[in-house]
Amino acid sequence: MLEWLLIAGAGFAGGLLNAVAGGGSFFTLPALLFAGLPPVMANATGTAALLPGYLASAWRFRRDIVFPAQLSLLQMLLIALAGGGLGAGVLLLSSAAVFAALIPWLVLFATLMFVFGPRLLRHVAPDTDANIQSPPRTTSATLILLGVCAYGGYFNGGVGIVLLAALGMLGQTDLRGMNGSKNLLSALLTAIAVVIYLAGGIVAFQHLLVMALAAVAGGYAGAAFSYRLSQRILRVIVIGSGLILFIVFLLRGV
């Protein structure tokens, strides 16, 4: 009973945080590991559980999408699907021991991006006019986004802030437009990754159902109370959780 309450609570917290700040996987992954799932299966199941939230966010921000580096909608779709599929395929072929060894460092990377991402955005995209005069090359933009989407397909933690940082590096300055692109890419790369996870048989369906329903409820609550919650407090919770998880996973070897 305690295990399922933990799964549901982590799903609710993950959905809520993804709706208002990001970092939901910092709660879903350890809960599934605690429930006894192998690391690869825990990562895949937690990612699948948060997929409805990604899809809802992409639909909500569909009118705010601004594509970077003159990329078209078709190119963005192909980048997200190719990158997410590549990352998910690598996860599927990875040994549990290798992925378990990488988890602490992936969590630390996602946490550091969450900490320094906003500052990075201010430095890499300071001047809209300058960006218009010297747009990034489509090939470079494609490779950067492909790499980030592959990261998201392999390990979904912190993918939103990594995408925002990448979009800032590509010259975008309008946060609403960047959020639109980020949500579209997140939804697509996660969707194709989940399809591959399901085909590979690495999703625990009972845990998925409970966590996904709780995540939807958490996402709804997060959207409803997003203007009442302190973003600073939420960021402290996410960052603190990430650092604690890094230390715990490092010490116990997952």
Secondary structure, DSSP 8 states (H G I E B T S, - for coil): -HHHHHHHHHHHHHHHHHHHTS-THHHHHHHHHHTT--HHHHHHHHHHHHHHHHHHHHHHTGGG---GGG--HHHHHHHHHHHHHHHHHHHHHS-HHHHHHHHHHHHHHHHHHHHHHHHHHHHH---HHHHHHS---HHHHHHHHHHHHHHHHH--TTHHHHHHHHHHHTT---HHHHHHHHHHHHHHHHHHHHHHHHHTT---HHHHHHHHHHHHHHHHHHHHHTTTS-HHHHHHHHHHHHHHHHHHHHHHT-
